[in-house]
Amino acid sequence: MSRVLVVEDDEVLRWLMSDAVTLLGHQVTACTNADEALSKLGAASAFELIITDIQMPGSVDGLGLARTVWSKHPQIAVILVSGHIVPAPGRLPGNVRFVAKPYTLRLLQRAIKELLNTP
């Protein structure tokens, strides 16, 4: 069972994503913004995957969170989600996937499987 950090400011979307990731067999910790997520990343081995919305309120957005993870915890995979922003092709590290909102459970599951190398 992989440990997944879900970061989403919209309460309903956070609940739905957390529930979906739990149904896929992972242990979920949910945060309302990137600032809260950064405080939970103290131990590098705390999570195998972070799923974060890109646009969020706070001192850091989802891309800022991802950049911190890439520099301090490069072993943690990241899924970036957004309904408004699409990262430029070729600009994301190998252990990162972008998923556009709205997305299906199957698409989310495929991204998780690719990043965590699970069957």
C-alpha positions in Angstrom: 0.0 0.0 0.0 1.5 3.3 -1.1 1.2 6.5 0.9 -0.3 9.3 -1.1 -0.6 13.0 -0.2 -3.6 14.6 -1.9 -3.5 18.4 -2.1 -6.7 20.2 -3.2 -8.3 23.4 -2.0 -11.8 22.5 -3.1 -13.4 20.5 -0.3 -15.6 18.4 -2.5 -12.9 17.6 -5.0 -10.4 16.8 -2.2 -12.9 14.4 -0.7 -13.7 12.7 -4.1 -10.0 12.4 -5.0 -9.1 11.1 -1.6 -11.9 8.5 -1.7 -10.9 7.5 -5.3 -7.3 7.0 -4.3 -8.3 5.0 -1.2 -10.5 2.8 -3.4 -7.5 2.2 -5.6 -5.8 0.7 -2.6 -3.6 3.5 -1.3 -3.3 5.2 2.1 -4.3 8.9 1.8 -3.4 12.0 3.7 -5.3 15.1 2.5 -4.3 18.7 2.7 -6.2 21.9 1.8 -3.2 23.7 0.3 0.5 23.5 -0.5 1.6 25.2 2.7 -0.1 22.4 4.7 1.4 19.8 2.4 5.0 21.2 2.8 4.6 20.9 6.6 3.8 17.2 6.2 6.8 16.5 4.0 9.3 16.7 6.8 10.2 13.0 6.5 11.3 12.1 3.0 9.9 8.6 3.3 6.5 9.8 4.4 4.9 9.6 0.9 5.5 7.8 -2.4 3.2 10.0 -4.4 1.7 13.5 -4.2 -1.4 14.5 -6.2 -1.8 18.2 -6.3 -4.0 20.8 -7.9 -1.9 23.5 -9.6 -4.0 26.6 -8.7 -4.5 27.0 -5.0 -4.5 29.8 -2.5 -1.7 30.3 0.0 2.0 31.3 -0.2 2.8 28.4 -2.5 0.7 27.0 -5.4 0.7 23.4 -6.7 3.6 24.1 -9.1 5.6 25.6 -6.2 4.9 22.5 -4.1 6.0 20.3 -7.0 9.2 22.3 -7.5 10.1 21.9 -3.8 9.4 18.1 -4.0 11.6 17.8 -7.1 14.5 19.6 -5.4 14.2 18.1 -1.9 12.5 14.8 -2.4 13.2 13.7 -6.0 12.1 10.1 -5.2 8.5 11.2 -4.6 6.4 11.0 -7.7 3.9 13.8 -8.5 0.6 14.1 -10.3 -0.3 17.7 -11.2 -4.0 18.3 -11.9 -5.7 21.4 -13.3 -8.7 22.5 -15.2 -7.1 25.8 -16.3 -3.3 25.4 -16.6 -1.5 22.9 -18.9 2.3 22.6 -18.3 4.4 22.9 -21.5 5.4 19.6 -23.1 8.8 18.4 -22.0 8.9 20.7 -19.0 8.1 18.0 -16.4 10.5 15.6 -14.7 10.2 11.9 -15.6 8.4 11.0 -12.3 5.6 13.6 -12.9 2.4 13.3 -14.8 -0.2 15.9 -15.7 -3.9 15.1 -15.6 -6.4 17.6 -16.9 -9.7 18.2 -15.0 -12.2 16.7 -15.3 -10.6 13.3 -15.4 -11.9 9.8 -15.0 -10.9 7.3 -12.3 -9.3 5.1 -15.0 -7.1 8.0 -16.1 -6.0 8.7 -12.5 -5.4 5.0 -11.9 -3.2 4.7 -15.0 -1.1 7.7 -13.9 -0.7 6.3 -10.4 0.3 2.9 -11.8 2.8 4.4 -14.2 4.5 6.4 -11.5 4.5 3.8 -8.7 5.3 0.9 -11.1 2.4 -1.1 -9.8 0.5 -3.8 -11.7 
